[in-house]
Amino acid sequence: MKLFNAMTMKKEEFTPIEAGRVSMYCCGPTVYNYIHVGNARPIIMFDVLRRYFEYRGYDVTFVQNFTDVDDKIIKRANEEGTTSEAVAEKYIGEYFTDARGLGVREATVHPKATENIENIIGIVQTLIDKGYAYEVNGDVYYRTLKFADYGKLSHQPIEGLQSGARIEVNDVKENPLDFALWKSAKPGEPYWESPWGNGRPGWHIECSAMSNRYLGKTIDIHCGGADLAFPHHENEIAQSEAANGCKFVNYWLHNGFINIDNRKMSKSLGNFFTVRDAAGVYGYDTIRMFMLMSHYRSPLNYSKDVLEQTQNALERMRNAKINMDFFAENGADGDITDSERSFADGLSKYRDKFDEAMDDDFNTADAIAAIFELVRDANGALTAANDPTKALAKACRDIFTELSDVLGIPYEAVKENLDADIDAMIEARQRARQEKNWGEADRIRDELKAMGIILEDTPQGVKWKRA
C-alpha cells in the first residue's frame, strides 16, 4: 500500500512502526458551531482510510480530538450568556449526530483539550527547560528560530515564513513566528493553574499532548485538511520533536479543499453550508458518497448539479442491492449452475480492482468505479438468466456488500419508511390481478409510476425500483 506523504511530497510504501498495527491521529473540530461541509471531508475520508486498514487486517488505534477551549468557544459562550463548557458539550453532541448520519464511526479515543491540561503543562515545561520556549507575563511562547527544521512540512524556508509574518504593535514575542503554548487568563475566561500563572493552552500544543499520550512519541499517520499544514501541523512538529527528541510522524496526509459552485467556501461570500443543512436537502448518505467519488487530495466542487448526480449514482447502487436481494430470496434453489460458473468464479476480479485502487493512496474514486463495474455486470448476469440461482445472487451480494462496507456506503440504514407503503400497494395490485380486476391493477401501477416507482413482473415475482 502506498500513501502520498505531504512531508516528502511523494507516494511511499506504507510500513507501520509495529507490524499489524496502525496509529492514526486526525485533527478534530473546534466545537463552537455545527460542522460544515469542509469539516466533513477529512472526517469522512480518514474514516474510510481507517476502515480500509482494518479490512486489510490491521489493528488501528484512531485518535480524533475535540478542541473544547478556544477564543471562538469563549466568544460564543459570552454571546449566549452561558459557559464555554456548556457550548463545547452542546456542539460535541451535535458533532456526533452529524458524524453518525455521515456513517462515520467513533474514534478509538475522542480526547478533549480540557482533559489533557496536565500533559500540556508537562510538555510546555519541557520545552522551557530545553530552551525552546520562554515565558512573558504569564504567556509562554515557542522559540521558533531554535528549531532548525521549522518549515519542513510546508516546504518553506524559515526566512520566507519570517518575511510573511505579521508583526503586531507592542508584540512581546522575540520573533513574529513565535507562537503561543500557554495563554494567561483574561477576566471572565476559563483558566487552569500552571507554573506561569492561571491560563489556558494554545491551540497547537493540545494535539502534541494528545497524540503523545494516546499514541506515543512517534506515530504512523497524522491527517487533516490541507489548511492545517501551516501553521498548525508545522507547529505540532516543532513542539513534539523538540520535546521528545525524535521524529513525530512518519506519514502526513492532507485532503484537498472544497469549493462551492467553483468558488472557495467562505462565510464572507455567503456560500458556507453546515452538514446539517446540506443533509436536510440531499441526505447524509449523499454527502458521504459525494466525498468518496473524488480522490481525497483533489479539490472538490460542491454544487446542486454535482449533488444531484451523486444522488443518482447512489440510487443505482441501491437498486443493484434491491436486485441482488430479490434474486437471493426468489431465485432458483440449488448450487450455482454451469452457465453461471464462469461469472461467479470471476467475482474476485472486482475485489482485486478495488484493492488495487485503495492501495494506490486510497483512491476511493477508482474503488467506487470497481463497485459500479460489479453492479453493471451482476445486473447483466442476474437478468440475462431465465431463472438465476439464489447462490449466484448471494455471491454477487456478498462481494458488493463487502466492498461497500469498506467505504461505509449505506443501503439498509437508509431504507425509507415509504418502502412498507410501496410493498402494500404492490400486494394490492397482485390481489387485483389474481381477481382479474385489470383496471384496478393498472390504476395501482400508474399511481406507483407517478411516485417514481417502476414495477417489473418476473418469473420470480414482482420487483420494483425507483426511476
BAMARSE-766424 format. One record per residue: residue in three letters; x, y, z of N, C-alpha, C, O in turn. Coordinates in steps of 0.2 Angstrom, whole numbers, plus 2048, in hexadecimal, padded with zeros to 3 digits. Layout:
<kelums>
ALAXYZXYZXYZXYZ;...
</kelums>
This chain:
<kelums>
MET8047FA800800800800804806800809807804;LYS80380B7FC8078117FB8028177FD7FC8177FC;LEU80581C80180282280380682880180C828801;PHE80382D7FF8068337FD808837804803839807;ASN80E83780581183B80B81284280A816844806;ALA80E84680D80F84E80C81685080E81885580C;MET81984C81282084F81582584E80F82985280E;THR82484880B8298478068268497FF82A8497FA;MET82084A7FF81C84C7F981D8467F381D8487ED;LYS81C8407F681C83A7F18198347F48188347FA;LYS8178307F081482A7F38198257F681F8247F3;GLU8188227FB81C81E7FF819818801813818802;GLU81D81280181A80C80381980D80B81D80F80E;PHE81280A80D81180B8148148058188127FF816;THR81880781D81B80282181980582881C80A82A;PRO81580182C81380383381980383781E7FF836;ILE81980683D81E80684281E7FF8458237FC846;GLU8187FC8468177F68498137F184480E7F3842;ALA8167EC8428137E783E80C7E684080A7E4846;GLY8077E783B8007E583C7FC7EA8407F67E9842;ARG7FF7F08427FC7F58467FD7FC8428027FD83F;VAL7F88008437F88078407F680C8457F180B848;SER7FA8118467F881784A7F781D8467FB81F842;MET7F181F8477EE8258437EC82B8477E882984C;TYR7EE8318467EB8378497E883B8447EB83D83F;CYS7E283D8457DE8428417DC8488447D884784A;CYS7DD84E8427DB8548467D48558457D1854840;GLY7D085584B7C985684B7C785D84C7CB86284B;PRO7C185E84C7BE86584C7BF8698527BF866858;THR7BF8708527BE8748577B68758587B3877854;VAL7B487385E7AD87285F7A98788617A8879867;TYR7A887D85D7A488385E79E88485A79A88985A;ASN79D87F85579888085079787984D79B87484E;TYR79287884879187284579787184079987683D;ILE79986B83E79E86A83979B86C83279586B831;HIS7A086F82E79E8708277A086B8227A4867824;VAL79E86C81C7A08678177A88668167AA861814;GLY7AB86C8177B386B8177B586781D7BA86381B;ASN7B38678237B58638287B385C8277B7857829;ALA7AE85A8237AB8548227B085081D7B184A81E;ARG7B48538197B884F8157BE84B8187BE845817;PRO7C284E81D7C784A8207C48458257C6840826;ILE7BE8478287BA84282C7B883C8287B983682B;ILE7B683D8227B483781E7B983381B7BA82D81C;MET7BE8378187C48348157C88308197CA82A817;PHE7CA83281F7CE82F8237CB8298277CE82582A;ASP7C482A8287C082482A7C181E8257C1819827;VAL7C182081F7C181B81A7C881881A7C9811819;LEU7CE81C81B7D481981B7D58148217D880F821;ARG7D28168277D281282D7CE80B82B7D180682D;ARG7C980C8287C58068267C98018227C97FB822;TYR7CD80481D7D08008187D67FD81C7D77F781A;PHE7D98008207DF7FD8247DC7F78287DF7F1828;GLU7D67F882B7D37F282E7D17EC82A7D27E782B;TYR7CE7EE8247CD7E981F7D37E581D7D27DF81B;ARG7D97E881D7DF7E581B7E27E18217E77DF820;GLY7DF7E18267E17DD82C7E57E18317E77DE836;TYR7E57E88317E97EB8367E57ED83C7DF7EE83C;ASP7E87ED8427E57F08487E67F78487EC7F9849;VAL7E17FB8487E28038477E080684D7DB805850;THR7E580A8507E380F8557E28168527E7819850;PHE7DC8188527DA81E84F7D88248547D3823858;VAL7DC8298547DB82F8597D88358557DC837851;GLN7D38378577D083E8547CE84285A7CA84085E;ASN7D184885B7D084C8617CA8518607C785285A;PHE7C88548657C485A8657C78608697CA85F86E;THR7C88658657CA86B8687C486F86C7C0871869;ASP7C486E8727BF8708767C087687B7BC87887F;VAL7C687A8797C788087C7CB8848777D0882875;ASP7C888A8767CB88E8707C78958707C2896873;ASP7CA89A86C7C78A086C7C08A08697BC8A486C;LYS7BF89C8647B989C8617B38998667AE89B866;ILE7B58948697B189186E7AF8968747A9897876;ILE7B489A8767B389F87B7AE8A48797AA8A687C;LYS7AF8A68727AB8AB86F7A48A986F79F8AD870;ARG7A38A386D79C8A086C7998A08737938A1874;ALA79C89E87879A89D87F7978A48817928A5884;ASN79C8A988079A8B08827948B387E78F8B6881;GLU7938B187878D8B38747878B08767818B3876;GLU7878A98797828A687B7808A688277C8A3885;GLY7858AA8867848AA88D7858A48917818A2896;THR78989F88E78A89989279289889379689C892;THR79489289479B89089579E88D88F79B88A88B;SER7A588D88F7A888A8897A788388A7A687F884;GLU7A78808907A687989079F87788D79E87288A;ALA79A87B88F79387988C793879884790875881;VAL79687F88279787F87A79A879877798876873;ALA7A087787A7A48728787A086B8787A0867873;GLU79D86A87E79986487E79386387979185E877;LYS79086987878A86987478C86786D789863869;TYR79286A86A79486986379886386379986085D;ILE79B86086879D859867797854866798850862;GLY79285586A78C85186878985286178884D85E;GLU78985885F78785985878C85685378A85484E;TYR79285685479785385079684C84F79684984A;PHE79484885579384185578D84085178C83B84D;THR78884485178284384D78384384678183F842;ASP78784884478984983D78E84383B78D840835;ALA79284183F79783C83D79383583C795832838;ARG78F83484178B82E84078782E839786829836;GLY78483483878083483278583382C782830827;LEU78B83582C79083582679382E82679782C822;GLY79182982B79482382B79B82282E79E81D82C;VAL79D8278317A38288347A482483B7A082683F;ARG7A881F83C7A881C8427AC8208477B0824845;GLU7AA81F84D7AE8228537B58208537B781A851;ALA7BA8258557C18238557C281F85B7BE81E85F;THR7C881C85B7CA8188617CA81C8677C781A86D;VAL7CC8228677CC82786C7CA82E8697CD830864;HIS7C683186C7C483886B7C683D8707C283F874;PRO7CC83E8717CF8428777CD84A8767CC84C871;LYS7CC84D87C7CB85487C7D185887F7D5855883;ALA7D285E87C7D786287E7D78638867DC862889;THR7D18648897D08658907D285F8947D386089A;GLU7D28598917D38538957DB8528957DD84D898;ASN7DF8568927E68558917EA85A8937F085B891;ILE7E885F8987EB86489A7F286289D7F786689C;GLU7F285D8A17F885B8A57FD8598A080385B8A0;ASN7FB85589A80085389580385989180985A890;ILE7FE85E89080086488C80586889080B86A88E;ILE80486989780986D89B80F86989B81586D89C;GLY80F86389C81685F89C81A860896820861896;ILE81786089081A86188A81D868889823869887;VAL81986D88B81B87488B82187589082687888E;GLN82187289682687389A82D870897832872898;THR82C86A89483286789183586B88C83B86C88B;LEU83186E88883387388283787988583C87B883;ILE83487B88B83888188F83E87F891843882890;ASP83E87989484587689784A875891850876893;LYS84887388B84C87288684E87888285287887D;GLY84B87E88484D88488184988587A84A88A877;TYR84488187983F882873839887875835888870;ALA83888987B83388D87C835892882839891886;TYR83189788283289C88782C8A088A8278A0886;GLU82C8A28908268A58938268AC89382C8AF895;VAL8218B08928208B789281A8B98958148B8892;ASN81A8BC89B8148BE89F80E8B989F8088BA89E;GLY8108B28A080B8AD8A180A8AA89A8068A489B;ASP80C8AC89580B8A988E8128A588D8178A788F;VAL81189F88981789B88781789B88081289987D;TYR81C89C87D81D89C876822897873827896877;TYR82189486E82688F86B82B89486782A898863;ARG83289286883789686583989285E83D88E85E;THR83589585983589185383C89184F83E88C84D;LEU84089685084789684D84B89184F85088F84C;LYS84A88E85584E88985884D88385585287E855;PHE84788285284687B84F84887B84884587F844;ALA84E87884685187984084D87783A84E87A834;ASP84987283B84586F83583E87383483A870831;TYR83D87883883687C83783587D83083988082D;GLY82F87B82E82D87D82782E87682282C87781C;LYS83087182583186B82182B86881E82B864819;LEU82586882281F86581F81C86A81A81A867815;SER81C87081B81987581681E87781081D87A80C;HIS82487481182987580C82B87C80A82C87E804;GLN82C88081082E88780F83488881483388681A;PRO83988B81183E88D81683C89281B83789681A;ILE83F89282183D89682683D89D82583A8A1827;GLU84289F8208438A681E83D8A981B83A8AE81C;GLY83A8A48168348A681382E8A781782A8AB817;LEU82D8A281C8288A28218288A98258238AC827;GLN82F8AB8278308B182B82D8B782782A8BB82A;SER82F8B782182D8BD81D8268BE81C8238C481B;GLY8228B881D81B8B981C8178B98228118BA822;ALA81B8B98288178B982E8158C08308198C582E;ARG8108C183380D8C78368108C983C8108C5841;ILE8138CF83D8168D28438118D684680F8DC843;GLU80E8D484C8098D884F80C8DE8548118DD856;VAL8088E385480A8E985980B8E68608078E3862;ASN8108E88638128E686A8128DF86B8118DC870;ASP8148DB8668158D486681B8D386B8208D586A;VAL81A8CE87081F8CC8758238C68728288C4876;LYS8228C486D8258BE86A82C8BF86882D8C5865;GLU8318BB8698378BC8668388BC85E83C8BF85B;ASN8338B885B8338B885482C8B78528288B4855;PRO82A8BB84C8238BA84A8208B384981A8B284A;LEU8248AE8478228A78468218A484D81E89E84D;ASP8238A68528228A385981B8A285A8178A7859;PHE81989C85D81289B85E810899865815897868;ALA80A89A86780889986E80789287080488E86C;LEU80B89087580A88987880588A87E80188587F;TRP80588F8818018908877FF89888780389C887;LYS7F88998897F68A08897F38A28907EF89E893;SER7F68A78927F38AA8997EC8AB8987E98AE893;ALA7E98AA89E7E18AB89E7DF8B289E7E28B78A1;LYS7DA8B489A7D78BA89A7D18BA89F7CE8B58A0;PRO7CF8C08A17C98C08A57C38BC8A27C18BE89C;GLY7C08B88A67BA8B58A37BB8AE89F7B68AB89D;GLU7C18AD89E7C38A789A7C48A189E7C68A28A4;PRO7C389B89B7C589589F7CC8948A07D089789B;TYR7CF8928A57D68918A67D888B8AB7D38888AE;TRP7DE8898AA7E18848AE7E78878B27EB88B8AF;GLU7E98848B77EF8868BB7F58838B77F587D8B5;SER7FA8878B78018848B48078888B780688C8BB;PRO80D8858B68138898B88138908B68178948B9;TRP8108928B18118998AE80B89D8B080A8A38AE;GLY80689A8B480089E8B67FA89B8B37FA8968AF;ASN7F489E8B57EE89B8B27EE89C8AB7EF8A28A8;GLY7EB8978A77EB8988A07E889289C7E588E8A0;ARG7E98928967E688C8927EB88B88C7EF88F88A;PRO7EA8858897EF8838847EE88687E7E888887C;GLY7F388787A7F38898737F088486F7EF87E871;TRP7EE8858697EB8808647EF87B8627ED875863;HIS7F587C8607FA87785D7FC8728627FD86C861;ILE7FD87486880087086D7FC86A86F7FE864871;GLU7F586B86F7F18658717F285F86D7F1859870;CYS7F38608667F385A8627FA8568637FA850863;SER7FF85A86580585786780485386D80784D86E;ALA8018558728008528787FC84C8777FD84787A;MET7F684C8747F28478737F484186F7F383B870;SER7F88438697FB83D86580083A869801834869;ASN80483D86D80983A871806836877809830878;ARG80183887A7FE83487F7FA82E87D7FB829880;TYR7F782E8777F38288757F68248707F481E86F;LEU7FB82786C7FE82386780682286780981E864;GLY80982686C81082686C81482C869811830866;LYS81B82C86A81F83186881F83186081F83785D;THR81F82C85D81F82B855819827853818822856;ILE81682A84E80F82784C810826845814829841;ASP80C82184280C81F83B80982583780C827832;ILE8038278387FF82C8347FC8318387F983083D;HIS7FD8378357FA83D8377F68408317F984182C;CYS7F08418327EC84482C7E784A82E7E684B834;GLY7E584D8297E185382A7E08578237E385581E;GLY7DD85C8247DC86081E7E286481C7E7865820;ALA7E38658157E98698137EA8708167EF872816;ASP7E48738187E587981C7E98798227EB87E825;LEU7E98738257ED87282B7F487182B7F8871830;ALA7F78708257FE86E82480287482780787282A;PHE80087A8268048808297FE88582B7FA886827;PRO7FF88783180488583680388083B80887D83E;HIS7FD87D83B7FB878840800872840803871845;HIS80086E83B80486883B80C86A83B80F86683E;GLU80E86F83881587183981787384081C871842;ASN81287684381387784B81387184F817870854;GLU80F86C84D80F866851815862850818860855;ILE81886284A81F85F84982486284D82885F851;ALA82486984D82986D85182986B85882E86A85B;GLN82386B85B82286A862824863864828862868;SER82185E86082285786282985586182C851865;GLU82C85785C83385485A83885785F83D854861;ALA83785E86183B86186583B85E86C83F85D870;ALA83485D86E83385A87583585387683885187B;ASN83484F87183584887183C84586E83F840870;GLY83F84A86A84684886784584286284A83F861;CYS84084185F83F83C85A83A83E855836843855;LYS83A83B84F83583C84A82E83C84C82C837850;PHE82984084A82384184D81E83C84981A83884C;VAL81E83D84281983983E81D836838821839835;ASN81B83083681E82D83081B82F82981E82F824;TYR81483082A81083182480B837825807836829;TRP80C83C82180784282280284281C804842816;LEU7FC84281D7F78418187F28478197EF84981E;HIS7F184B8137ED8518137E885080E7E984F808;ASN7E185180F7DC85180A7DC8588077DD85D80A;GLY7D98598017D885F7FD7D38637FF7CF861803;PHE7D28697FD7CD86E7FF7C686C7FB7C68697F6;ILE7C186F7FE7BB86F7FB7B98767F87B987B7FC;ASN7B78767F27B487D7EF7AC87C7EF7AA8767EE;ILE7A98827EF7A28827EE7A08857E77A288B7E6;ASP79D8817E379C8847DC7A28877D97A288D7D6;ASN7A88837DA7AE8857D77B188C7DA7B688F7D7;ARG7AF88E7E07B28937E47B38907EB7B088C7EE;LYS7B98937ED7BB8917F47B68927F97B38977F9;MET7B588D7FD7AF88D8037B28938087B789280A;SER7AD8978097AF89D80D7A98A08107A38A180D;LYS7A98A18177A38A581A7A28AB81779C8AD816;SER7A78AF8157A68B68127A38B680C79F8BA80A;LEU7A38B08087A08AF8027998AD8027958AC7FD;GLY7978AB8087908A880978F8A180678A89F805;ASN79589E80579489780279789280779A88D805;PHE79589280D79788E81379288A81578D88D818;PHE79288381478D87F81678F87A81C79487781C;THR78A87982178B87482678986D82378586D81E;VAL78C86882678A86182478386082577F85D821;ARG78186382B77A86282D775865828770862826;ASP77686B82577286E82077386A81976D869816;ALA77986881777986581177685E81177385C80D;ALA77685A81777385481876C855818768850815;GLY76985A81A76285B81A75F85C81375985A811;VAL76385D80E76185E80776385880375F8557FF;TYR76985580476C84F80076C84980476D843800;GLY76C84980A76D84380E77584281077984480C;TYR77683F81677D83E81878083981378683A812;ASP77D83481178082F80D783832806788830804;THR77F83780478183A7FE78883E7FF78C83E7FB;ILE78884180578E845806794841807799842804;ARG79383B80A79983680A79B8348047A1834802;MET79683280079882F7F979B8357F57A08337F1;PHE79983B7F579C8407F27A38417F37A78427EF;MET7A58407FA7AC8417FC7B083B7F97B683C7F7;LEU7AD8357F97B182F7F67B282F7EF7B782B7ED;MET7AE8337EB7AE8327E47B48367E17B58367DB;SER7B88397E57BE83D7E37C483B7E77C38397ED;HIS7CA83B7E47D08397E87D183E7EE7CF8447ED;TYR7D383C7F47D38407FA7D78467F97D684B7FC;ARG7DC8467F57E184C7F47DF8517EF7E28567EF;SER7DA84F7EB7D88537E67D38597E87CF8577ED;PRO7D385F7E67CE8647E77C78617E67C685D7E1;LEU7C28637E97BB8607E87B68667E87B686A7EC;ASN7B28657E37AD86B7E17A68687E47A38637E1;TYR7A386C7E879D86B7EB79886F7E87988757E8;SER79386C7E478E86F7E178786B7E07888657E1;LYS78286E7DF77B86B7DE77C8667D97798607DA;ASP77F8677D377F8627CE78385C7D07818567CF;VAL78985D7D378D8587D578A8547DA78A84D7DA;LEU7868577DF7838537E477D84F7E177C8497E4;GLU77A8517DC77484E7D97778487D57748427D5;GLN77D8497D27808437CF78283E7D47828387D2;THR7848407D978683B7DF7808377E17818317E2;GLN77B83B7E27758377E47738327DF77182C7E1;ASN7738337D877282E7D37778287D47758237D3;ALA77D82A7D57828247D57808207DB78181A7DB;LEU77F8237E177D81F7E777781B7E67768157E8;GLU77281E7E276C81A7E076D8147DC76A80F7DD;ARG7728157D877480F7D37768097D87758037D7;MET77A80B7DD77D8067E17788037E67787FD7E7;ARG7738077E876D8047EC7698007E87677FA7EA;ASN7688027E27647FD7DD7677F77DC7647F17DB;ALA76E7F77DB7727F17DA7717EC7E07707E67E0;LYS7717EF7E67707EB7EC7697E87ED7697E27EF;ILE7647EC7EB75D7EA7EB75D7E47E675A7DF7E8;ASN7607E47E07607DF7DB7637D97DE7617D37DD;MET7697D97E176D7D47E47687D07EA7687CA7EA;ASP7667D57EE7617D27F375B7CE7F175A7C97F3;PHE7587D17EB7527CE7E87547C77E67517C27E8;PHE7597C67E275B7BF7DF75E7BB7E575D7B57E4;ALA7617BE7EA7647B97EF75E7B67F375F7B17F6;GLU7587B97F37527B77F774E7B37F274B7AE7F4;ASN74D7B57EC7487B27E774B7AE7E17487AB7DD;GLY7527AE7E17557AA7DB7547A27DC7517A07E1;ALA75779F7D77577977D875B7957DD7617977DF;ASP75978F7E075D78C7E57627887E27637877DC;GLY7677867E676C7817E47737857E377378B7E4;ASP7787827E177F7857E077F7897DA77A7897D5;ILE78478D7D97857917D378678C7CD7897877CD;THR78278E7C87827897C278878A7BE78C78F7BF;ASP7897857B978F7867B578F78C7B179578F7AF;SER78978E7AE7897957AA78B79B7AE78D7A07AC;GLU78A79A7B578B7A07B97937A07BC7957A57BF;ARG79679A7BB79C7997BF7A279E7BD7A57A07C1;SER7A279F7B67A77A37B47A77AA7B77AC7AD7B9;PHE7A17AD7B77A07B47BB7A17B37C27A57B87C5;ALA79F7AE7C57A07AE7CD7A77AD7CE7A97B07D3;ASP7AB7A97CA7B27A87CC7B67AE7CB7BB7AF7CE;GLY7B37B37C77B77B97C57B57BF7CA7B87C47C9;LEU7B17BE7CF7AF7C37D37B57C67D77B57CC7D9;SER7BA7C27D87C07C57DC7C37CA7D87C77CE7DB;LYS7C37CB7D27C67D07CE7C47D77D07C87DC7D0;TYR7BE7D87D27BB7DE7D57BE7E07DB7C07E67DC;ARG7BF7DB7DF7C37DC7E67CA7DE7E47CD7E37E7;ASP7CD7DB7DF7D47DD7DE7D57E47DB7D97E77DD;LYS7D07E67D77D07ED7D47CF7F27DA7D27F77DA;PHE7CA7F07DE7C97F47E47CF7F57E87D17FB7EA;ASP7D27F07EA7D87F07EE7DE7F37EB7E27F77EE;GLU7DF7F27E47E47F67E17E37FD7E17E88017E2;ALA7DD8007E07DC8077E17DD80A7E87E080F7E9;MET7DB8067ED7DC8087F47E38087F67E580C7FA;ASP7E78037F37EE8037F57F28087F27F780A7F4;ASP7EF80C7ED7F28117E97F08187ED7EC81B7EA;ASP7F38197F27F181F7F67E98207F77E68257F6;PHE7E681B7F97DF81A7FB7DB81E7F67D88237F8;ASN7DB81C7F07D781F7EA7D081D7EA7CE8187E7;THR7CC8207EE7C581E7EF7C181F7E87BC81B7E7;ALA7C38237E47C08247DE7C081E7D97BB81C7D7;ASP7C681C7D97C78157D57C480F7D87C280B7D5;ALA7C480F7DF7C180A7E37BA80A7E17B78047E0;ILE7B680F7E17AF8107E07AE80E7D87A980A7D7;ALA7B380F7D47B280D7CD7B28057CC7AE8037C8;ALA7B68027D17B67FB7D17AF7F87D37AD7F37D1;ILE7AC7FB7D87A67F97DB7A07FA7D579C7F67D4;PHE7A18007D279C8017CC79D7FC7C77987FA7C3;GLU7A37FA7C57A47F47C07A17EE7C379E7EA7BF;LEU7A17EC7C979E7E77CC7967E77CB7937E27C9;VAL7947ED7CD78D7EE7CC78A7ED7C57857E97C4;ARG78E7F07C078B7EF7B978C7E77B77877E57B4;ASP7917E47B97927DD7B778D7D87BA78B7D47B8;ALA78C7DA7C17887D57C57817D67C377D7D17C2;ASN77F7DC7C17787DD7BF7777DA7B87727D67B7;GLY77C7DA7B477C7D67AD77B7CF7AE7777CC7AB;ALA77F7CC7B377F7C57B47797C27B77767BD7B5;LEU7767C67BC7707C47BF76A7C57BB7657C17BB;THR76A7CA7B77647CB7B27647C77AC75F7C67A9;ALA76A7C57AA76B7C27A37687BA7A47657B77A0;ALA7697B87AA7677B17AC7607B17AC75D7B57AF;ASN75C7AC7AA7557AB7AA7537AA7B274E7AD7B4;ASP7577A67B57567A57BC75C7A47C075E79F7C2;PRO75F7AA7C27667AA7C57657A77CC7607A77CF;THR76B7A37CE76A7A07D576B7A57DA76E7AA7DA;LYS7687A37E076A7A77E67717A77E87737AC7EA;ALA7747A27E677C7A17E87807A77E47847AA7E7;LEU77E7A87DE7827AD7DA7807B47DD7847B87DD;ALA77A7B57DE7787BC7E177B7BD7E777D7C37E8;LYS77B7B87EB77F7B97F27867BA7F17897BE7F5;ALA7897B77EC7907B87EB7927BF7E97977C27EB;CYS78D7C17E478E7C87E278D7CD7E87917D27E8;ARG7887CC7EC7867D07F178C7D07F678D7D67F9;ASP78F7CB7F87947CA7FD79A7CF7FB79C7D3800;ILE79C7CF7F57A27D37F37A07DA7F37A47DE7F4;PHE79A7DB7F07987E27F07977E57F77997EB7F8;THR7957E27FC7947E480279B7E580679C7EA809;GLU79F7E08047A67E08077AA7E78057AC7EA80A;LEU7A97E87FF7AD7EE7FC7A97F57FF7AD7FA800;SER7A37F57FE79F7FB8017A07FC8087A180280A;ASP7A17F780C7A27F88137A97FB8147A97FF819;VAL7AE7FA8107B47FD8117B48058107B7808814;LEU7B080780C7AE80E80A7A981180F7A881780F;GLY7A680C8127A080F81779A811813797816816;ILE79980F80D79381180978D80D80C78D80780C;PRO78881080E78280D81177D80B80C77C80E807;TYR77A80580E77480380A76E80280F76980580E;GLU76F7FD8137697FB81776780181C76180281D;ALA76C80581E76B80A823767810820764814824;VAL76781181A76481681775D81481475A818810;LYS75B80E81575580C81274F81081574E81181B;GLU74B81281074681781374081481573E80E814;ASN73C81781A73681481C73181381772C80F817;LEU73281781172D81780C72D81080972880E806;ASP73380C80A73380580772D80180972B7FD805;ALA72B80280F7267FD81271F7FF80E71B7FB80C;ASP71E80680D7188088097188058027138037FF;ILE71E8057FF71F8037F871E7FB7F871A7F97F3;ASP7207F87FD71F7F07FD7187EF7FE7157EA7FA;ALA7147F380170D7F28027097F37FC7057EF7FA;MET70B7F87F87087FA7F27097F47ED7057F27E9;ILE70F7F27ED7117EC7E870D7E67EA70A7E27E5;GLU70C7E57F07087DF7F27017E07F06FD7DB7EE;ALA6FE7E67F16F77E87EE6F77E77E76F27E47E5;ARG6FC7E87E36FC7E87DC6FC7E07DA6F87DE7D6;GLN7007DC7DE7007D57DD6F97D27DE6F77CD7DA;ARG6F67D47E36EF7D17E56EA7D37DF6E67CF7DD;ALA6EB7D97DD6E67DB7D76E77D77D16E37D67CD;ARG6EE7D67D06EF7D17CA6ED7CA7CB6EA7C77C6;GLN6ED7C87D16EB7C17D26E37C17D16E07BC7CF;GLU6E07C67D36D87C77D26D67C97CB6D07CA7CA;LYS6DB7CA7C76DA7CC7C06D77D37C06D37D57BB;ASN6D97D77C56D67DE7C56DC7E27C26E07E67C5;TRP6DC7E27BB6E27E57B76E27ED7B86E77F07B8;GLY6DC7EF7B86DC7F77B96DF7F97BF6E37FE7BF;GLU6DD7F67C56E07F87CB6E87F67CB6EC7FA7CE;ALA6EA7F17C86F17EF7C86F57F57C46FA7F77C6;ASP6F27F77BF6F57FC7BB6F58037BE6FA8067BE;ARG6F08047C26EF80A7C66F580B7CB6F88107CC;ILE6F68057CF6FB8057D47028067D17078097D3;ARG7038027CB70A8037C870B80A7C571180C7C6;ASP70680D7C37078147C07088197C670C81D7C6;GLU7058177CC70681C7D270D81B7D47108207D6;LEU7108157D47168137D671B8177D272081A7D4;LYS71A8167CB71E81A7C671E8217C77248247C7;ALA7198247C971982B7CB71D82D7D171F8337D1;MET71E8287D57228297DB7298287DA72D8287DE;GLY72B8267D37328247D273481D7D373981C7D4;ILE72F8197D47308127D572E80E7CF72880E7CC;ILE73380A7CC7328067C67327FF7C87367FC7CC;LEU72C7FB7C672B7F47C772E7F07C172D7F27BB;GLU7307EA7C37327E67BE72F7DF7C07317DC7C5;ASP72B7DC7BB7297D57BD72E7D07BA72F7D07B4;THR7307CC7BE7357C67BD7327C07BE72D7BF7C2;PRO7357BA7BC7337B47BE7347B27C57307AE7C8;GLN7387B67C97397B57D07347BA7D47347B97DA;GLY7307BE7D172C7C37D472D7CA7D27307CB7CD;VAL72A7CE7D672A7D57D47307D97D77317D87DD;LYS7347DC7D373A7E07D67387E87D57347E97D0;TRP73B7EC7D973A7F37D87407F77D97457F57DD;LYS7417FC7D67468017D77448087D673F8097D3;ARG74880D7D87478147D77498167D074F8147CE;ALA74581A7CD74781C7C674D8207C67508237C1;
</kelums>
